């Protein structure tokens, strides 16, 4: 089990010869926080006790389950990445965001290149398509990414292909959807446009 929390990242396993759980971490302080806040039964931290994670400790299944329940009860934030930034700092938030970005590949179904825009050589990498839209008043259509994904403040309308959709059709749909969301009276919206894929 991988566990991302506002006090640290943990990998929890049960070794085949042990009746208890081993909680592993990349950072010793994460185990200290886990012990002091939620799992007082967690053993002392062992450094260099394995071949991968540099720090580890052990705990009973019951002790771990009790602490996990306490962690769940204290969830009171609307956005996990923002809470990590607030509690653990920008560097940890950036690392967690990279993991979040990689996990987005799970949303893609491996389908033929011609139908989906999947990049050859990587069946789980879905490409995004978008457009730069400028009207006669030289206004550019921009959107504010949700949670400022990737560190962007503003970006152009774009998105992945829907099933059976060509890249050109995806561009038109994404731009039209952004116009609806922003409203044609918005100062950022170029207004109604006739869109044709090229």
Secondary structure, DSSP 8 states (H G I E B T S, - for coil): -EEEETTEEEEEE--TT-SSEEEEESSHHHHHHHHHHT-TT----EES-SSS-SEEEEE-HHHHHHHHHHHHHT---S-HHHHHHHHH-HHHHHHHHHHHHHHGGGG-----HHHH-B-TT-TT-B-EEE---B-TT--B--B--GGGGGG-SSB--EEE--TT--HHHHHHHHHHHHHHHH-TTSTT----------
